[in-house]
């Protein structure tokens, strides 16, 4: 009887060894990498800003340099402020036969935004919702200024723990009553930007 028990015990161990693949190794798990929150970040971008009169087809374009400062509140949203200044301005008179002037002043804008975002690995997609101002400096001897709701869409890619590349498009103004010659015409102001961000 003892021989039968020994044979059964040996057989059970042999079968268990076959199904277990021989050696039993501990299961290794990879910890999830959480996005760093509660941090400040700063950005530097370059792009173009355009002011378009939908009626006369006049258009003012300028190369733009943008500075931004933000705070990552959580993995899903941040708050951000920015200032952009345009230079190397060009003016297209559109349908205007006798334009009042050829504008060569500076175009600038600033804004404060709520920034919801969704992250997939190193990529992030985000929106920008906020309030800001657009300014045409020294237009017809004075500054043309408008403030209001602004919004945009963008994406970023994390190159390292601290450095991101980003690209975005902003709708800065789209309404009548812009504070310059064509107050009854609808004026659109849009901007696109590519840049880098550093997380502290």
Secondary structure, DSSP 8 states (H G I E B T S, - for coil): -HHHHHHHHHHHHHHHHHHTTSS--------------SEEEEEEEEEEEEEEETTT--EEEEEEEEEEEEEE-SSSEEEEEEEEEEEEEEEE-TT-SS-S----S-EEEEEEEEEEEEEETTEEEEEEEEEEEEEEEEETTEEEEEEEEEEEEEEEEESSSSEEEEEEEEEEEEES--SSS-TTS-EEEEEEEEEEEEE-
